[in-house]
Amino acid sequence: RAIDFLEELRFRLPLSVQIWAGGGAMRNSRRQVESVQIFNDLSSMRQAVLQWRRSKGIRVAY
């Protein structure tokens, strides 16, 4: 299951590494993984990417 994989990934990676996930497998899951950002649609993911790029000083193209 996707959620089990994300839990294992979160355990293995330092907290400084951001983990983002989405898609049908995540949409139907009731469990959440600490420090994993779950996206339910492309619009929210796009907004997060734009915000992340701005925070890193990367030029944002519209």
mmCIF file of the N, C-alpha and C atoms, coordinates in Angstrom:
data_MODEL
# 
_entry.id   MODEL 
# 
loop_
_atom_site.group_PDB 
_atom_site.id 
_atom_site.type_symbol 
_atom_site.label_atom_id 
_atom_site.label_alt_id 
_atom_site.label_comp_id 
_atom_site.label_asym_id 
_atom_site.label_entity_id 
_atom_site.label_seq_id 
_atom_site.pdbx_PDB_ins_code 
_atom_site.Cartn_x 
_atom_site.Cartn_y 
_atom_site.Cartn_z 
_atom_site.occupancy 
_atom_site.B_iso_or_equiv 
_atom_site.pdbx_formal_charge 
_atom_site.auth_seq_id 
_atom_site.auth_comp_id 
_atom_site.auth_asym_id 
_atom_site.auth_atom_id 
_atom_site.pdbx_PDB_model_num 
ATOM 1   N N  . ARG A 1 1  ? 0.825  -1.196 0.000   1.00 0.00 ? 1  ARG A N  1 
ATOM 2   C CA . ARG A 1 1  ? 0.000  0.000  0.000   1.00 0.00 ? 1  ARG A CA 1 
ATOM 3   C C  . ARG A 1 1  ? 0.860  1.247  0.000   1.00 0.00 ? 1  ARG A C  1 
ATOM 4   N N  . ALA A 1 2  ? 0.348  2.270  -0.608  1.00 0.00 ? 2  ALA A N  1 
ATOM 5   C CA . ALA A 1 2  ? 1.092  3.519  -0.733  1.00 0.00 ? 2  ALA A CA 1 
ATOM 6   C C  . ALA A 1 2  ? 1.397  4.127  0.628   1.00 0.00 ? 2  ALA A C  1 
ATOM 7   N N  . ILE A 1 3  ? 0.453  4.075  1.535   1.00 0.00 ? 3  ILE A N  1 
ATOM 8   C CA . ILE A 1 3  ? 0.644  4.704  2.846   1.00 0.00 ? 3  ILE A CA 1 
ATOM 9   C C  . ILE A 1 3  ? 1.750  4.005  3.627   1.00 0.00 ? 3  ILE A C  1 
ATOM 10  N N  . ASP A 1 4  ? 1.841  2.679  3.487   1.00 0.00 ? 4  ASP A N  1 
ATOM 11  C CA . ASP A 1 4  ? 2.910  1.929  4.153   1.00 0.00 ? 4  ASP A CA 1 
ATOM 12  C C  . ASP A 1 4  ? 4.273  2.328  3.596   1.00 0.00 ? 4  ASP A C  1 
ATOM 13  N N  . PHE A 1 5  ? 4.347  2.486  2.280   1.00 0.00 ? 5  PHE A N  1 
ATOM 14  C CA . PHE A 1 5  ? 5.589  2.922  1.647   1.00 0.00 ? 5  PHE A CA 1 
ATOM 15  C C  . PHE A 1 5  ? 5.992  4.308  2.144   1.00 0.00 ? 5  PHE A C  1 
ATOM 16  N N  . LEU A 1 6  ? 5.037  5.218  2.246   1.00 0.00 ? 6  LEU A N  1 
ATOM 17  C CA . LEU A 1 6  ? 5.343  6.570  2.714   1.00 0.00 ? 6  LEU A CA 1 
ATOM 18  C C  . LEU A 1 6  ? 5.826  6.571  4.161   1.00 0.00 ? 6  LEU A C  1 
ATOM 19  N N  . GLU A 1 7  ? 5.248  5.726  4.985   1.00 0.00 ? 7  GLU A N  1 
ATOM 20  C CA . GLU A 1 7  ? 5.715  5.623  6.372   1.00 0.00 ? 7  GLU A CA 1 
ATOM 21  C C  . GLU A 1 7  ? 7.163  5.147  6.419   1.00 0.00 ? 7  GLU A C  1 
ATOM 22  N N  . GLU A 1 8  ? 7.482  4.152  5.607   1.00 0.00 ? 8  GLU A N  1 
ATOM 23  C CA . GLU A 1 8  ? 8.854  3.636  5.549   1.00 0.00 ? 8  GLU A CA 1 
ATOM 24  C C  . GLU A 1 8  ? 9.810  4.703  5.013   1.00 0.00 ? 8  GLU A C  1 
ATOM 25  N N  . LEU A 1 9  ? 9.396  5.396  3.978   1.00 0.00 ? 9  LEU A N  1 
ATOM 26  C CA . LEU A 1 9  ? 10.216 6.459  3.401   1.00 0.00 ? 9  LEU A CA 1 
ATOM 27  C C  . LEU A 1 9  ? 10.470 7.562  4.416   1.00 0.00 ? 9  LEU A C  1 
ATOM 28  N N  . ARG A 1 10 ? 9.433  7.980  5.130   1.00 0.00 ? 10 ARG A N  1 
ATOM 29  C CA . ARG A 1 10 ? 9.575  9.028  6.141   1.00 0.00 ? 10 ARG A CA 1 
ATOM 30  C C  . ARG A 1 10 ? 10.539 8.587  7.237   1.00 0.00 ? 10 ARG A C  1 
ATOM 31  N N  . PHE A 1 11 ? 10.484 7.326  7.614   1.00 0.00 ? 11 PHE A N  1 
ATOM 32  C CA . PHE A 1 11 ? 11.375 6.790  8.639   1.00 0.00 ? 11 PHE A CA 1 
ATOM 33  C C  . PHE A 1 11 ? 12.831 6.832  8.179   1.00 0.00 ? 11 PHE A C  1 
ATOM 34  N N  . ARG A 1 12 ? 13.067 6.581  6.902   1.00 0.00 ? 12 ARG A N  1 
ATOM 35  C CA . ARG A 1 12 ? 14.430 6.477  6.378   1.00 0.00 ? 12 ARG A CA 1 
ATOM 36  C C  . ARG A 1 12 ? 15.058 7.817  6.004   1.00 0.00 ? 12 ARG A C  1 
ATOM 37  N N  . LEU A 1 13 ? 14.254 8.789  5.689   1.00 0.00 ? 13 LEU A N  1 
ATOM 38  C CA . LEU A 1 13 ? 14.785 10.086 5.268   1.00 0.00 ? 13 LEU A CA 1 
ATOM 39  C C  . LEU A 1 13 ? 14.790 11.071 6.430   1.00 0.00 ? 13 LEU A C  1 
ATOM 40  N N  . PRO A 1 14 ? 15.762 11.986 6.433   1.00 0.00 ? 14 PRO A N  1 
ATOM 41  C CA . PRO A 1 14 ? 15.757 13.008 7.486   1.00 0.00 ? 14 PRO A CA 1 
ATOM 42  C C  . PRO A 1 14 ? 14.541 13.924 7.336   1.00 0.00 ? 14 PRO A C  1 
ATOM 43  N N  . LEU A 1 15 ? 14.122 14.515 8.445   1.00 0.00 ? 15 LEU A N  1 
ATOM 44  C CA . LEU A 1 15 ? 12.952 15.397 8.410   1.00 0.00 ? 15 LEU A CA 1 
ATOM 45  C C  . LEU A 1 15 ? 13.175 16.636 7.550   1.00 0.00 ? 15 LEU A C  1 
ATOM 46  N N  . SER A 1 16 ? 14.437 16.945 7.252   1.00 0.00 ? 16 SER A N  1 
ATOM 47  C CA . SER A 1 16 ? 14.723 18.088 6.388   1.00 0.00 ? 16 SER A CA 1 
ATOM 48  C C  . SER A 1 16 ? 14.274 17.830 4.946   1.00 0.00 ? 16 SER A C  1 
ATOM 49  N N  . VAL A 1 17 ? 14.032 16.568 4.600   1.00 0.00 ? 17 VAL A N  1 
ATOM 50  C CA . VAL A 1 17 ? 13.552 16.208 3.266   1.00 0.00 ? 17 VAL A CA 1 
ATOM 51  C C  . VAL A 1 17 ? 12.030 16.230 3.274   1.00 0.00 ? 17 VAL A C  1 
ATOM 52  N N  . GLN A 1 18 ? 11.463 17.047 2.402   1.00 0.00 ? 18 GLN A N  1 
ATOM 53  C CA . GLN A 1 18 ? 10.007 17.119 2.301   1.00 0.00 ? 18 GLN A CA 1 
ATOM 54  C C  . GLN A 1 18 ? 9.502  15.973 1.438   1.00 0.00 ? 18 GLN A C  1 
ATOM 55  N N  . ILE A 1 19 ? 8.423  15.349 1.873   1.00 0.00 ? 19 ILE A N  1 
ATOM 56  C CA . ILE A 1 19 ? 7.790  14.286 1.091   1.00 0.00 ? 19 ILE A CA 1 
ATOM 57  C C  . ILE A 1 19 ? 6.395  14.755 0.716   1.00 0.00 ? 19 ILE A C  1 
ATOM 58  N N  . TRP A 1 20 ? 6.118  14.720 -0.571  1.00 0.00 ? 20 TRP A N  1 
ATOM 59  C CA . TRP A 1 20 ? 4.807  15.083 -1.085  1.00 0.00 ? 20 TRP A CA 1 
ATOM 60  C C  . TRP A 1 20 ? 4.215  13.861 -1.761  1.00 0.00 ? 20 TRP A C  1 
ATOM 61  N N  . ALA A 1 21 ? 2.924  13.667 -1.622  1.00 0.00 ? 21 ALA A N  1 
ATOM 62  C CA . ALA A 1 21 ? 2.258  12.520 -2.237  1.00 0.00 ? 21 ALA A CA 1 
ATOM 63  C C  . ALA A 1 21 ? 0.849  12.900 -2.650  1.00 0.00 ? 21 ALA A C  1 
ATOM 64  N N  . GLY A 1 22 ? 0.303  12.135 -3.561  1.00 0.00 ? 22 GLY A N  1 
ATOM 65  C CA . GLY A 1 22 ? -1.059 12.367 -3.998  1.00 0.00 ? 22 GLY A CA 1 
ATOM 66  C C  . GLY A 1 22 ? -1.533 11.240 -4.887  1.00 0.00 ? 22 GLY A C  1 
ATOM 67  N N  . GLY A 1 23 ? -2.706 11.402 -5.428  1.00 0.00 ? 23 GLY A N  1 
ATOM 68  C CA . GLY A 1 23 ? -3.261 10.391 -6.310  1.00 0.00 ? 23 GLY A CA 1 
ATOM 69  C C  . GLY A 1 23 ? -4.372 9.604  -5.647  1.00 0.00 ? 23 GLY A C  1 
ATOM 70  N N  . GLY A 1 24 ? -4.947 8.708  -6.406  1.00 0.00 ? 24 GLY A N  1 
ATOM 71  C CA . GLY A 1 24 ? -6.090 7.943  -5.947  1.00 0.00 ? 24 GLY A CA 1 
ATOM 72  C C  . GLY A 1 24 ? -5.823 7.113  -4.713  1.00 0.00 ? 24 GLY A C  1 
ATOM 73  N N  . ALA A 1 25 ? -4.650 6.505  -4.630  1.00 0.00 ? 25 ALA A N  1 
ATOM 74  C CA . ALA A 1 25 ? -4.329 5.669  -3.467  1.00 0.00 ? 25 ALA A CA 1 
ATOM 75  C C  . ALA A 1 25 ? -4.309 6.490  -2.185  1.00 0.00 ? 25 ALA A C  1 
ATOM 76  N N  . MET A 1 26 ? -3.872 7.723  -2.274  1.00 0.00 ? 26 MET A N  1 
ATOM 77  C CA . MET A 1 26 ? -3.808 8.581  -1.095  1.00 0.00 ? 26 MET A CA 1 
ATOM 78  C C  . MET A 1 26 ? -5.180 9.177  -0.781  1.00 0.00 ? 26 MET A C  1 
ATOM 79  N N  . ARG A 1 27 ? -5.943 9.442  -1.787  1.00 0.00 ? 27 ARG A N  1 
ATOM 80  C CA . ARG A 1 27 ? -7.259 10.059 -1.605  1.00 0.00 ? 27 ARG A CA 1 
ATOM 81  C C  . ARG A 1 27 ? -8.180 9.161  -0.780  1.00 0.00 ? 27 ARG A C  1 
ATOM 82  N N  . ASN A 1 28 ? -8.038 7.864  -0.956  1.00 0.00 ? 28 ASN A N  1 
ATOM 83  C CA . ASN A 1 28 ? -8.919 6.923  -0.270  1.00 0.00 ? 28 ASN A CA 1 
ATOM 84  C C  . ASN A 1 28 ? -8.404 6.487  1.094   1.00 0.00 ? 28 ASN A C  1 
ATOM 85  N N  . SER A 1 29 ? -7.216 6.920  1.462   1.00 0.00 ? 29 SER A N  1 
ATOM 86  C CA . SER A 1 29 ? -6.632 6.497  2.733   1.00 0.00 ? 29 SER A CA 1 
ATOM 87  C C  . SER A 1 29 ? -7.128 7.376  3.877   1.00 0.00 ? 29 SER A C  1 
ATOM 88  N N  . ARG A 1 30 ? -7.454 6.733  4.969   1.00 0.00 ? 30 ARG A N  1 
ATOM 89  C CA . ARG A 1 30 ? -7.863 7.486  6.166   1.00 0.00 ? 30 ARG A CA 1 
ATOM 90  C C  . ARG A 1 30 ? -6.671 7.765  7.063   1.00 0.00 ? 30 ARG A C  1 
ATOM 91  N N  . ARG A 1 31 ? -5.606 7.019  6.863   1.00 0.00 ? 31 ARG A N  1 
ATOM 92  C CA . ARG A 1 31 ? -4.394 7.212  7.659   1.00 0.00 ? 31 ARG A CA 1 
ATOM 93  C C  . ARG A 1 31 ? -3.596 8.378  7.109   1.00 0.00 ? 31 ARG A C  1 
ATOM 94  N N  . GLN A 1 32 ? -2.888 9.032  8.006   1.00 0.00 ? 32 GLN A N  1 
ATOM 95  C CA . GLN A 1 32 ? -1.984 10.102 7.613   1.00 0.00 ? 32 GLN A CA 1 
ATOM 96  C C  . GLN A 1 32 ? -0.595 9.755  8.103   1.00 0.00 ? 32 GLN A C  1 
ATOM 97  N N  . VAL A 1 33 ? 0.399  10.264 7.414   1.00 0.00 ? 33 VAL A N  1 
ATOM 98  C CA . VAL A 1 33 ? 1.785  10.048 7.798   1.00 0.00 ? 33 VAL A CA 1 
ATOM 99  C C  . VAL A 1 33 ? 2.340  11.378 8.268   1.00 0.00 ? 33 VAL A C  1 
ATOM 100 N N  . GLU A 1 34 ? 2.933  11.374 9.444   1.00 0.00 ? 34 GLU A N  1 
ATOM 101 C CA . GLU A 1 34 ? 3.504  12.595 10.007  1.00 0.00 ? 34 GLU A CA 1 
ATOM 102 C C  . GLU A 1 34 ? 4.555  13.166 9.064   1.00 0.00 ? 34 GLU A C  1 
ATOM 103 N N  . SER A 1 35 ? 4.506  14.457 8.860   1.00 0.00 ? 35 SER A N  1 
ATOM 104 C CA . SER A 1 35 ? 5.465  15.197 8.037   1.00 0.00 ? 35 SER A CA 1 
ATOM 105 C C  . SER A 1 35 ? 5.445  14.788 6.569   1.00 0.00 ? 35 SER A C  1 
ATOM 106 N N  . VAL A 1 36 ? 4.314  14.322 6.078   1.00 0.00 ? 36 VAL A N  1 
ATOM 107 C CA . VAL A 1 36 ? 4.127  14.046 4.654   1.00 0.00 ? 36 VAL A CA 1 
ATOM 108 C C  . VAL A 1 36 ? 2.962  14.895 4.177   1.00 0.00 ? 36 VAL A C  1 
ATOM 109 N N  . GLN A 1 37 ? 3.211  15.697 3.153   1.00 0.00 ? 37 GLN A N  1 
ATOM 110 C CA . GLN A 1 37 ? 2.171  16.566 2.602   1.00 0.00 ? 37 GLN A CA 1 
ATOM 111 C C  . GLN A 1 37 ? 1.364  15.783 1.572   1.00 0.00 ? 37 GLN A C  1 
ATOM 112 N N  . ILE A 1 38 ? 0.078  15.653 1.801   1.00 0.00 ? 38 ILE A N  1 
ATOM 113 C CA . ILE A 1 38 ? -0.809 14.925 0.894   1.00 0.00 ? 38 ILE A CA 1 
ATOM 114 C C  . ILE A 1 38 ? -1.607 15.924 0.059   1.00 0.00 ? 38 ILE A C  1 
ATOM 115 N N  . PHE A 1 39 ? -1.642 15.694 -1.251  1.00 0.00 ? 39 PHE A N  1 
ATOM 116 C CA . PHE A 1 39 ? -2.394 16.555 -2.159  1.00 0.00 ? 39 PHE A CA 1 
ATOM 117 C C  . PHE A 1 39 ? -3.563 15.778 -2.740  1.00 0.00 ? 39 PHE A C  1 
ATOM 118 N N  . ASN A 1 40 ? -4.722 16.402 -2.724  1.00 0.00 ? 40 ASN A N  1 
ATOM 119 C CA . ASN A 1 40 ? -5.927 15.754 -3.239  1.00 0.00 ? 40 ASN A CA 1 
ATOM 120 C C  . ASN A 1 40 ? -6.254 16.143 -4.671  1.00 0.00 ? 40 ASN A C  1 
ATOM 121 N N  . ASP A 1 41 ? -5.604 17.205 -5.174  1.00 0.00 ? 41 ASP A N  1 
ATOM 122 C CA . ASP A 1 41 ? -5.871 17.623 -6.545  1.00 0.00 ? 41 ASP A CA 1 
ATOM 123 C C  . ASP A 1 41 ? -4.658 18.363 -7.101  1.00 0.00 ? 41 ASP A C  1 
ATOM 124 N N  . LEU A 1 42 ? -4.633 18.509 -8.411  1.00 0.00 ? 42 LEU A N  1 
ATOM 125 C CA . LEU A 1 42 ? -3.499 19.151 -9.071  1.00 0.00 ? 42 LEU A CA 1 
ATOM 126 C C  . LEU A 1 42 ? -3.382 20.627 -8.724  1.00 0.00 ? 42 LEU A C  1 
ATOM 127 N N  . SER A 1 43 ? -4.501 21.281 -8.497  1.00 0.00 ? 43 SER A N  1 
ATOM 128 C CA . SER A 1 43 ? -4.476 22.701 -8.163  1.00 0.00 ? 43 SER A CA 1 
ATOM 129 C C  . SER A 1 43 ? -3.720 22.956 -6.861  1.00 0.00 ? 43 SER A C  1 
ATOM 130 N N  . SER A 1 44 ? -3.996 22.160 -5.841  1.00 0.00 ? 44 SER A N  1 
ATOM 131 C CA . SER A 1 44 ? -3.303 22.348 -4.563  1.00 0.00 ? 44 SER A CA 1 
ATOM 132 C C  . SER A 1 44 ? -1.827 21.990 -4.681  1.00 0.00 ? 44 SER A C  1 
ATOM 133 N N  . MET A 1 45 ? -1.510 21.000 -5.516  1.00 0.00 ? 45 MET A N  1 
ATOM 134 C CA . MET A 1 45 ? -0.105 20.653 -5.721  1.00 0.00 ? 45 MET A CA 1 
ATOM 135 C C  . MET A 1 45 ? 0.618  21.781 -6.459  1.00 0.00 ? 45 MET A C  1 
ATOM 136 N N  . ARG A 1 46 ? -0.031 22.351 -7.450  1.00 0.00 ? 46 ARG A N  1 
ATOM 137 C CA . ARG A 1 46 ? 0.573  23.459 -8.199  1.00 0.00 ? 46 ARG A CA 1 
ATOM 138 C C  . ARG A 1 46 ? 0.871  24.629 -7.268  1.00 0.00 ? 46 ARG A C  1 
ATOM 139 N N  . GLN A 1 47 ? -0.069 24.956 -6.400  1.00 0.00 ? 47 GLN A N  1 
ATOM 140 C CA . GLN A 1 47 ? 0.132  26.050 -5.450  1.00 0.00 ? 47 GLN A CA 1 
ATOM 141 C C  . GLN A 1 47 ? 1.315  25.753 -4.529  1.00 0.00 ? 47 GLN A C  1 
ATOM 142 N N  . ALA A 1 48 ? 1.436  24.529 -4.076  1.00 0.00 ? 48 ALA A N  1 
ATOM 143 C CA . ALA A 1 48 ? 2.545  24.154 -3.197  1.00 0.00 ? 48 ALA A CA 1 
ATOM 144 C C  . ALA A 1 48 ? 3.880  24.253 -3.922  1.00 0.00 ? 48 ALA A C  1 
ATOM 145 N N  . VAL A 1 49 ? 3.911  23.843 -5.179  1.00 0.00 ? 49 VAL A N  1 
ATOM 146 C CA . VAL A 1 49 ? 5.150  23.938 -5.960  1.00 0.00 ? 49 VAL A CA 1 
ATOM 147 C C  . VAL A 1 49 ? 5.545  25.395 -6.147  1.00 0.00 ? 49 VAL A C  1 
ATOM 148 N N  . LEU A 1 50 ? 4.592  26.237 -6.483  1.00 0.00 ? 50 LEU A N  1 
ATOM 149 C CA . LEU A 1 50 ? 4.890  27.661 -6.654  1.00 0.00 ? 50 LEU A CA 1 
ATOM 150 C C  . LEU A 1 50 ? 5.405  28.272 -5.356  1.00 0.00 ? 50 LEU A C  1 
ATOM 151 N N  . GLN A 1 51 ? 4.779  27.937 -4.255  1.00 0.00 ? 51 GLN A N  1 
ATOM 152 C CA . GLN A 1 51 ? 5.218  28.454 -2.958  1.00 0.00 ? 51 GLN A CA 1 
ATOM 153 C C  . GLN A 1 51 ? 6.617  27.945 -2.621  1.00 0.00 ? 51 GLN A C  1 
ATOM 154 N N  . TRP A 1 52 ? 6.875  26.668 -2.881  1.00 0.00 ? 52 TRP A N  1 
ATOM 155 C CA . TRP A 1 52 ? 8.196  26.091 -2.613  1.00 0.00 ? 52 TRP A CA 1 
ATOM 156 C C  . TRP A 1 52 ? 9.262  26.785 -3.453  1.00 0.00 ? 52 TRP A C  1 
ATOM 157 N N  . ARG A 1 53 ? 8.965  27.013 -4.733  1.00 0.00 ? 53 ARG A N  1 
ATOM 158 C CA . ARG A 1 53 ? 9.931  27.676 -5.617  1.00 0.00 ? 53 ARG A CA 1 
ATOM 159 C C  . ARG A 1 53 ? 10.228 29.090 -5.127  1.00 0.00 ? 53 ARG A C  1 
ATOM 160 N N  . ARG A 1 54 ? 9.193  29.816 -4.722  1.00 0.00 ? 54 ARG A N  1 
ATOM 161 C CA . ARG A 1 54 ? 9.408  31.169 -4.195  1.00 0.00 ? 54 ARG A CA 1 
ATOM 162 C C  . ARG A 1 54 ? 10.283 31.133 -2.946  1.00 0.00 ? 54 ARG A C  1 
ATOM 163 N N  . SER A 1 55 ? 10.046 30.164 -2.066  1.00 0.00 ? 55 SER A N  1 
ATOM 164 C CA . SER A 1 55 ? 10.815 30.074 -0.818  1.00 0.00 ? 55 SER A CA 1 
ATOM 165 C C  . SER A 1 55 ? 12.284 29.765 -1.075  1.00 0.00 ? 55 SER A C  1 
ATOM 166 N N  . LYS A 1 56 ? 12.579 29.174 -2.229  1.00 0.00 ? 56 LYS A N  1 
ATOM 167 C CA . LYS A 1 56 ? 13.959 28.838 -2.592  1.00 0.00 ? 56 LYS A CA 1 
ATOM 168 C C  . LYS A 1 56 ? 14.582 29.894 -3.495  1.00 0.00 ? 56 LYS A C  1 
ATOM 169 N N  . GLY A 1 57 ? 13.821 30.944 -3.788  1.00 0.00 ? 57 GLY A N  1 
ATOM 170 C CA . GLY A 1 57 ? 14.332 32.008 -4.641  1.00 0.00 ? 57 GLY A CA 1 
ATOM 171 C C  . GLY A 1 57 ? 14.375 31.631 -6.112  1.00 0.00 ? 57 GLY A C  1 
ATOM 172 N N  . ILE A 1 58 ? 13.571 30.657 -6.496  1.00 0.00 ? 58 ILE A N  1 
ATOM 173 C CA . ILE A 1 58 ? 13.517 30.214 -7.886  1.00 0.00 ? 58 ILE A CA 1 
ATOM 174 C C  . ILE A 1 58 ? 12.434 31.012 -8.599  1.00 0.00 ? 58 ILE A C  1 
ATOM 175 N N  . ARG A 1 59 ? 12.779 31.531 -9.763  1.00 0.00 ? 59 ARG A N  1 
ATOM 176 C CA . ARG A 1 59 ? 11.824 32.337 -10.523 1.00 0.00 ? 59 ARG A CA 1 
ATOM 177 C C  . ARG A 1 59 ? 10.582 31.516 -10.834 1.00 0.00 ? 59 ARG A C  1 
ATOM 178 N N  . VAL A 1 60 ? 9.436  32.111 -10.598 1.00 0.00 ? 60 VAL A N  1 
ATOM 179 C CA . VAL A 1 60 ? 8.160  31.437 -10.827 1.00 0.00 ? 60 VAL A CA 1 
ATOM 180 C C  . VAL A 1 60 ? 7.573  31.951 -12.130 1.00 0.00 ? 60 VAL A C  1 
ATOM 181 N N  . ALA A 1 61 ? 7.377  31.037 -13.079 1.00 0.00 ? 61 ALA A N  1 
ATOM 182 C CA . ALA A 1 61 ? 6.755  31.396 -14.356 1.00 0.00 ? 61 ALA A CA 1 
ATOM 183 C C  . ALA A 1 61 ? 5.285  31.022 -14.310 1.00 0.00 ? 61 ALA A C  1 
ATOM 184 N N  . TYR A 1 62 ? 4.450  31.889 -14.810 1.00 0.00 ? 62 TYR A N  1 
ATOM 185 C CA . TYR A 1 62 ? 3.007  31.615 -14.818 1.00 0.00 ? 62 TYR A CA 1 
ATOM 186 C C  . TYR A 1 62 ? 2.633  31.168 -16.164 1.00 0.00 ? 62 TYR A C  1 
# 
